[in-house]
Amino acid sequence: MPEQTPTRGRPTLSQDTLAERRDEIASVALRLFLSEGFASVSMRRLGKEVGLTPMALYRYYPSKLDILARLWGYIIGKAFDRVTAATQGADTPEDALSQAAQAYVSYWCENKDHYHLVFMNPGVTDTDVRSFVGEEETIARYDVFFQAVAKMRSADRMAPSVKIATDGLICHLHGIMHSLITMQGYPWTQADTLVADAVERVGR
């Protein structure tokens, strides 16, 4: 039996090892990005924290932006896990929409650091944000709102009126979140009252 030629270069990582290492890196990155800011944390610093050289770190993520996109997906997933749980057992489409909207706003208001990382991150370009927001998985998260609005109006999910009403609601919810988080010195009306008013407008 002929001798096998030793494999040169870095050993191939198993899928499980790769996934575990990527999770570890993302976890450390989340801690650093939240405490120090995305723009302030270099790949060299991140690599040092996880025991990798910058070059070795690139085996797991092609760029720091790829790590951030992974964290955006994780955080938005957490937000919509709450939204989904809140709508379970809703008796009517109106209830489902109200509970979804309340859960969505409350998540971000209770996790202001997550809000800043996802929606107010310095050093991230509009192109970077558009690339992430335009992904099918990200868009699909918001379908819970479109479905509820369509049922409220007894209309098709793809109807222009549903698109306008749902886009308007999402903009309204983000306006509420942004105002409550960034202008905390102003005596705002309670968040749940503001959200209820936004949902009520959809049904008019």
Beta strands, then each sheet from edge to edge (+ up, - down):
end
